[in-house]
């Protein structure tokens, strides 16, 4: 919905939901919508593991948004 409003956005999901993310993008009219998949699961990870995942995903998030870090 943000993209439709002209606001750049990045969806982040775990890799277990990649098929669902692709399907939802297609159904909503964004078949080529790029998203970031992080390792599943998230809920059982430590704060440090989450921080590491965010750090690893950040370059891809920035690339999709089309901004320079």
N, C-alpha and C positions, 0 to 999 in steps of 0.2 A: 504494500500500500504506500509506503514511503517513496519507493521508486516511481510509482504512478503520479505522485505529487511533485516529482522532480527533485526529491531529496535523496542523494546517494545513500545507499544502505548496504550492509553486508549481513547476511544470515550466517549464523554459526551453529552447527549441529555436530553431534558425535557421528563417527563413521558408521555406526550401526543404523543411522537414519538417513544415509545418503540416498538410498532409493526413494524414500518418502520425500526428501527435499527436492529431488529431480521431478517427481510426479506432481508435487504441489506447484512447483514453478511452471510446469507445462500446463496444468489445469488453470492456473491464474493468468496464463497468457505470456509467460516469460520463459520459453523453452530453453534459452541459452543463459538463464540467470546463473551467475557464479556465486558460490557460497564457499565457506570454509568448513571443512570437516576436521574435528579434533578426535583424538582417541577416546573410545568408549571403554568403560563408563567414566562419568565425571563425579557423581555423587560420593563415591567412596575414596576419592583422591584427597591427599593432604593439601594444605594451603600452598606449600612449596611446589608440589606437582602441578597444581592449577596454574601457578605463576609461570612455571616452566612451559606449560602448554600455551599460555597466552603469549609468552615471549617468542615461541616457535611459530605461532600463527600470525603474529603481527605483520611480518613482511607481506604475506598473502592478503591480509585485510587491507593494508595500505595500497597494494597493487590494484585490487578490485575497486577501491574507492577512487583510484586515479590521482592520488596525492603523493607528494614527495615527503619522505621522512627526514 
